[in-house]
């Protein structure tokens, strides 16, 4: 069974963002670092049973940055953040769904 999930062609770290180039080269999403960090869905950031946020945005520095990115299987990435957090998995499906580019935000 083939997957319809978009897989990035390239992911580039910047001090204040993660830039995802999708398979179509003119489709590039620039995810602002702090917003992406606040969107973490790991068990430390969101209650697994209720979905209630556990992460207090005030504890995330305004200048948080992605220090490293690693592939998780063929479905997502894990980001090592400058605030020490690295538990979250950002799926390609969710990144594509939340792509901030003008094309996706229309």
VOBA-1610 file (N, C-alpha, C; in pm, whole numbers, padded with zeros to 5 digits, always signed):
BEGIN
Unk+00083-00118+00000Unk+00000+00000+00000Unk+00088+00124+00000Unk+00073+00210-00097Unk+00153+00331-00109Unk+00102+00438-00013Unk+00195+00518+00036Unk+00159+00625+00129Unk+00137+00755+00053Unk+00038+00832+00094Unk+00012+00962+00035Unk+00073+01075+00118Unk+00151+01040+00218Unk+00210+01141+00305Unk+00328+01205+00233Unk+00329+01337+00228Unk+00439+01411+00166Unk+00565+01396+00251Unk+00676+01374+00184Unk+00804+01363+00251Unk+00891+01479+00204Unk+00952+01551+00296Unk+01036+01664+00254Unk+01153+01619+00168Unk+01188+01704+00072Unk+01306+01681-00010Unk+01431+01730+00064Unk+01410+01832+00150Unk+01522+01892+00223Unk+01470+01961+00349Unk+01549+01953+00456Unk+01519+02025+00579Unk+01646+02099+00619Unk+01633+02229+00641Unk+01749+02312+00676Unk+01722+02386+00805Unk+01818+02381+00896Unk+01809+02457+01021Unk+01859+02599+01000Unk+01788+02691+01064Unk+01835+02829+01076Unk+01830+02862+01224Unk+01891+02972+01265Unk+01891+03009+01407Unk+01750+03025+01462Unk+01661+03079+01379Unk+01527+03109+01428Unk+01416+03034+01355Unk+01454+02929+01279Unk+01352+02858+01201Unk+01402+02722+01153Unk+01306+02645+01105Unk+01333+02521+01034Unk+01269+02538+00897Unk+01348+02521+00792Unk+01299+02543+00656Unk+01282+02408+00589Unk+01159+02379+00548Unk+01127+02251+00486Unk+01094+02275+00339Unk+01170+02208+00252Unk+01142+02211+00109Unk+01072+02081+00075Unk+00951+02089+00026Unk+00875+01970-00010Unk+00921+01924-00147Unk+00866+01815-00198Unk+00913+01757-00323Unk+00902+01853-00441Unk+00806+01944-00438Unk+00794+02048-00538Unk+00889+02160-00496Unk+00996+02188-00571Unk+01099+02281-00525Unk+01053+02422-00492Unk+00942+02466-00550Unk+00897+02600-00514Unk+00799+02598-00398Unk+00791+02485-00332Unk+00704+02471-00214Unk+00795+02461-00090Unk+00816+02574-00027Unk+00907+02582+00087Unk+00834+02642+00206Unk+00835+02570+00319Unk+00773+02619+00441Unk+00879+02659+00542Unk+00872+02781+00591Unk+00966+02829+00693Unk+00891+02832+00826Unk+00922+02734+00911Unk+00857+02719+01041Unk+00935+02798+01145Unk+00874+02900+01202Unk+00938+02981+01306Unk+00970+02891+01425Unk+01092+02900+01476Unk+01143+02807+01577Unk+01056+02801+01703Unk+01026+02913+01760Unk+00951+02912+01887Unk+00812+02855+01868Unk+00746+02889+01759Unk+00613+02833+01732Unk+00619+02682+01716Unk+00722+02635+01648Unk+00737+02491+01629Unk+00767+02422+01763Unk+00851+02485+01844Unk+00882+02428+01977Unk+00755+02421+02062Unk+00673+02526+02058Unk+00549+02528+02136Unk+00446+02428+02084Unk+00462+02383+01960Unk+00369+02287+01900Unk+00407+02142+01930Unk+00509+02120+02011Unk+00551+01984+02045Unk+00435+01907+02108Unk+00415+01784+02065Unk+00305+01701+02114Unk+00354+01583+02199Unk+00477+01588+02248Unk+00528+01478+02330Unk+00456+01473+02465Unk+00474+01363+02537Unk+00406+01343+02665Unk+00448+01445+02772Unk+00563+01506+02757Unk+00605+01609+02853Unk+00537+01744+02823Unk+00490+01761+02701Unk+00431+01889+02660Unk+00279+01885+02654Unk+00220+01767+02637Unk+00076+01751+02626Unk+00034+01625+02701Unk-00067+01637+02786Unk-00119+01520+02858Unk-00172+01418+02759Unk-00121+01295+02768Unk-00157+01191+02671Unk-00304+01152+02677Unk-00364+01159+02791Unk-00503+01114+02807Unk-00603+01224+02771Unk-00579+01345+02817Unk-00677+01452+02798Unk-00644+01545+02681Unk-00517+01546+02638Unk-00475+01640+02535Unk-00449+01780+02590Unk-00459+01795+02722Unk-00437+01924+02788Unk-00290+01963+02778Unk-00262+02086+02739Unk-00123+02131+02732Unk-00057+02128+02870Unk+00065+02079+02876Unk+00144+02078+02999Unk+00257+02180+02992Unk+00297+02213+02871Unk+00406+02308+02850Unk+00358+02450+02875Unk+00427+02518+02964Unk+00398+02659+02990Unk+00481+02741+02891Unk+00416+02811+02799Unk+00489+02889+02699Unk+00591+02986+02760Unk+00565+03032+02880Unk+00657+03125+02946Unk+00792+03060+02976Unk+00798+02926+02979Unk+00923+02857+03007Unk+01008+02835+02882Unk+00955+02867+02765Unk+01028+02850+02640Unk+01089+02984+02601Unk+01221+02991+02594Unk+01285+03118+02560Unk+01238+03174+02426Unk+01230+03305+02417Unk+01189+03369+02292Unk+01286+03338+02178Unk+01413+03315+02215Unk+01515+03288+02114Unk+01551+03140+02102Unk+01458+03050+02140Unk+01484+02906+02127Unk+01517+02875+01982Unk+01611+02782+01962Unk+01652+02750+01826Unk+01673+02600+01810Unk+01657+02550+01688Unk+01682+02409+01663Unk+01833+02385+01651Unk+01887+02300+01740Unk+02031+02274+01737Unk+02066+02150+01656Unk+01969+02062+01638Unk+01992+01942+01560Unk+01859+01882+01515Unk+01863+01812+01404Unk+01744+01747+01349Unk+01785+01607+01307Unk+01703+01508+01347Unk+01732+01371+01304Unk+01606+01304+01252Unk+01625+01218+01156Unk+01514+01144+01096Unk+01463+01039+01194Unk+01331+01025+01201Unk+01267+00921+01282Unk+01191+00832+01183Unk+01245+00713+01160Unk+01184+00625+01062Unk+01173+00699+00928Unk+01067+00670+00855Unk+01043+00740+00730Unk+00925+00832+00741Unk+00890+00870+00865Unk+00766+00945+00884Unk+00780+01077+00959Unk+00898+01109+01009Unk+00909+01233+01085Unk+01051+01267+01124Unk+01061+01372+01207Unk+01190+01418+01256Unk+01181+01445+01406Unk+01295+01440+01470Unk+01310+01481+01610Unk+01404+01601+01609Unk+01366+01702+01683Unk+01447+01824+01689Unk+01508+01837+01828Unk+01637+01864+01832Unk+01704+01895+01959Unk+01706+02047+01970Unk+01634+02096+02072Unk+01616+02240+02090Unk+01721+02298+02183Unk+01748+02426+02168Unk+01846+02496+02252Unk+01803+02503+02399Unk+01673+02480+02428Unk+01628+02479+02568Unk+01643+02341+02632Unk+01706+02246+02560Unk+01732+02113+02615Unk+01626+02010+02580Unk+01515+02051+02523Unk+01407+01959+02490Unk+01438+01884+02361Unk+01406+01753+02359Unk+01428+01675+02237Unk+01338+01552+02230Unk+01230+01552+02306Unk+01145+01432+02313Unk+01040+01424+02203Unk+01006+01536+02141Unk+00896+01537+02045Unk+00932+01483+01909Unk+00835+01423+01844Unk+00848+01380+01706Unk+00750+01462+01623Unk+00802+01526+01523Unk+00722+01606+01431Unk+00704+01523+01305Unk+00583+01473+01282Unk+00559+01389+01165Unk+00555+01474+01039Unk+00594+01413+00927Unk+00587+01484+00800Unk+00443+01523+00769Unk+00351+01436+00804Unk+00209+01463+00780Unk+00166+01591+00854Unk+00205+01604+00981Unk+00168+01721+01059Unk+00240+01847+01010Unk+00367+01833+00974Unk+00440+01948+00921Unk+00375+01998+00793Unk+00337+01905+00705Unk+00272+01946+00580Unk+00137+02013+00608Unk+00064+01955+00702Unk-00067+02010+00740Unk-00054+02153+00793Unk+00055+02179+00867Unk+00076+02310+00929Unk+00171+02400+00849Unk+00203+02360+00728Unk+00300+02436+00646Unk+00259+02584+00640Unk+00351+02674+00677Unk+00319+02816+00683Unk+00342+02892+00552Unk+00375+02822+00445Unk+00405+02893+00321Unk+00279+02957+00263Unk+00297+03059+00180Unk+00183+03128+00120Unk+00094+03033+00039Unk+00154+02937-00024Unk+00079+02839-00105Unk-00018+02761-00019Unk+00024+02719+00100Unk-00062+02639+00189Unk-00159+02727+00268Unk-00117+02848+00302Unk-00202+02936+00383Unk-00302+03013+00297Unk-00276+03014+00163Unk-00366+03068+00064Unk-00422+03200+00094
//
